[in-house]
Amino acid sequence: MTAFSQPKGIRKLLYRLGVPATVASLAIFVFLPSFFLISFTVTQWPEVYTEVFANPLIGDTNWIEIQKYISLSLRLAVSAVIIDLVFGIPLAYILARKNFWGKGFLEDITTFSAAL
């Protein structure tokens, strides 16, 4: 047995365990909620249809609320993009071109917030 056989075996074991774990996590956290949402929408459609279109007052009230929430979401999204552009571009330029104390920590914070 050579000194390099163990890391290769560990790497192979991690690959054999890591790929199925990644696929299972992807299926559970990404595909399963989407599938549930689509199936719920399709199976509950008669109830949604009768509630929204059978009673115009309730339907109109719901659509007004929906428009209000969509408008709020769009305003928040546009505000977030503007704030990101105003602060993000200068910060990226400074981090790419300059060397200063605490640069690594600042890079870690920006990377961590982007990962979240």
N, C-alpha and C positions, 0 to 999 in steps of 0.2 A: 504494500500500500504506500503510495507516495503522499507527499505533503499536500499535493494539490487535488487529490481525489475527494477529500471531505468537502471543501467548499463547492465543488461541482455537484456533489450529491445533495448538499443543502440547497443549492440553487435550483436543482431539478425538483426537489421536494416543495420548495416555495412556489415554483411555477405550477406544479401539479395541484397545489392547494389554493394558490392565489387566483388562478384563472376562474375556476368554478365559484370561488367566493365573490369575485368581482361580478361575474355574470348573475349570480343569485342576488347580490345587492342591487344591481341595476334593475333586475326584474322586479324586486320587491319595492324599491323606492321610486322608480321612474315609471315602469310600464303598468304595474298593478293599480296605482291610483288613477292613471289615465284611463285604463280599461274600466275601472269601477265607475268613473264619472260618465263615460260614454254609455255604458250599459244602464246606469241609473237614468240618464236623460232619455234613452230610447224606451225603456220599460215604463217610465212614469209619464210619458208624453200625453196620454189622454187626460190625466189629472191636471197637468200644466195647461193644456189647451182649454179645458172647460173653465178653469179658474180665471185665466187671462181674458179669453174671448167671450165667455158666456155672460160675465158680469162686467160691463164696460167701466163702471165706476172703479171697481177694484183693479181692473186692467190698466186704466188710465193712471191711477194712483201709483201702481207699480212701475209703469213706464216713466213717470215723472221722477220717481226715486232713482230708477236705474240711470236716467240721464244725469241726475245730480251727482251720482257716484262716479260715473264715467268721466264727467267734467272734472271732478276733484282729482281723479287718478291722472288724467292728462295734465292738469296744472302741476301736480306734484312731480310727474315725470319730467316735464319741461324744466321746472325749477331745479331738479336734481342734475339734469344734463348741463344747465347753465353753470351751476355751482362747480360741477366736475370740470368743466372746461376752464373756468376762471382760475381755479386752484390747481387743477391737475396738470395742465400744460406747463405753467411755470415751474411747478415742483418737479416734473419729469425732466425739464431742461436742466435745472440746478443739480438734480441727482445724477444726470448723465455727464455733465461737463465739469463739475466742481468737486473738489475734495475738501471735506471739513469734518470736524469732530462730531460724532453722532450720526454720520451718514449711513452706516450700516443699520443702526437702530431705526432710522427713518425709512429706509428701504424695507426693513422687516415689517414695520407698521403698515406701510402702503400695500405690501404684498399680502399681508394677513387680511386686511380689510377687503382687498379684491377677491381673495379666496372665499370669504364669507358670502 
